[in-house]
C-alpha cells in the first residue's frame, strides 16, 4: 500500500488523532522553551497527509503551507476546507 491507499481512512485510524495532538503539544512546548511565538507566523507542514496537524497550526499561525506527495491525502485535506 502507498499513502494514497490510506487517505480515505487515515483520520479514523487508531492513534492518529492522539499522535497529532501529542506532536502539536510538543511543538508548542518547544516554542515556549525558546520564547518563540507561533501566533502570526507562517508554517510549513511537509508531509501533511490529511492535514490534521495543519488544522491545529492554522489555529495559531497566520498562514500554513501544507505539502504532501500523495494526491489523495491532499484531496482529503482540501475536502476539509470550508466553502467560500
C-alpha positions as CSV (number, residue, x, y, z in Angstrom):
1,X,0.0,0.0,0.0
2,X,1.1,3.6,-0.6
3,X,-0.2,6.7,1.1
4,X,-3.0,7.2,-1.4
5,X,-4.5,4.0,-0.2
6,X,-4.7,5.4,3.4
7,X,-6.2,8.8,2.5
8,X,-9.9,7.9,2.9
9,X,-9.4,6.2,6.3
10,X,-6.3,8.0,7.8
11,X,-8.2,10.3,10.2
12,X,-10.1,7.3,11.7
13,X,-7.1,5.0,12.2
14,X,-6.5,4.3,15.9
15,X,-3.9,6.6,17.4
16,X,-3.7,9.1,14.6
17,X,-5.5,11.9,16.3
18,X,-3.7,11.2,19.6
19,X,-0.4,11.3,17.8
20,X,-1.3,14.6,16.1
21,X,-2.3,16.1,19.4
22,X,0.9,15.0,21.0
23,X,3.0,16.3,18.1
24,X,1.3,19.7,18.4
25,X,1.7,19.8,22.1
26,X,5.4,19.0,21.7
27,X,5.8,21.8,19.1
28,X,4.1,24.3,21.4
29,X,6.3,23.3,24.3
30,X,9.5,23.6,22.2
31,X,8.4,27.0,21.0
32,X,7.6,28.1,24.6
33,X,11.1,26.9,25.8
34,X,12.7,29.0,23.1
35,X,10.4,32.0,23.6
36,X,9.1,31.6,20.0
37,X,5.6,32.6,19.3
38,X,3.6,30.7,16.7
39,X,0.9,33.3,16.6
40,X,1.3,35.5,13.5
41,X,3.8,33.2,11.8
42,X,3.9,31.2,8.6
43,X,4.2,27.4,9.0
44,X,5.2,24.6,6.6
45,X,3.7,21.2,7.2
46,X,5.8,19.0,5.0
47,X,4.2,15.5,4.6
48,X,0.9,16.9,5.9
49,X,-1.2,13.9,5.0
50,X,-4.8,14.7,5.5
51,X,-3.9,17.9,7.4
52,X,-4.6,17.1,11.0
53,X,-1.5,19.0,12.2
54,X,-2.1,21.7,9.6
55,X,-5.5,22.3,11.1
56,X,-4.0,22.7,14.6
57,X,-1.3,25.0,13.2
58,X,-3.9,27.1,11.5
59,X,-5.5,27.9,14.8
60,X,-2.3,29.9,15.7
61,X,-0.4,30.8,12.6
62,X,-1.4,33.4,10.0
63,X,-0.6,31.0,7.1
64,X,0.0,27.3,6.8
65,X,1.5,25.8,3.7
66,X,0.7,22.1,3.6
67,X,2.6,19.7,1.2
68,X,2.3,16.0,0.6
69,X,3.4,13.7,-2.2
70,X,0.1,11.8,-2.0
71,X,-2.6,13.4,-4.2
72,X,-5.3,11.7,-2.3
73,X,-4.1,12.9,1.1
74,X,-4.1,16.4,-0.3
75,X,-7.6,15.8,-1.7
76,X,-8.7,14.7,1.8
77,X,-7.3,17.9,3.3
78,X,-8.9,20.1,0.6
79,X,-12.3,18.5,1.4
80,X,-12.0,19.8,4.9
81,X,-11.8,23.4,3.8
82,X,-14.9,25.4,4.4
83,X,-16.6,26.5,1.2
84,X,-16.4,30.2,0.4
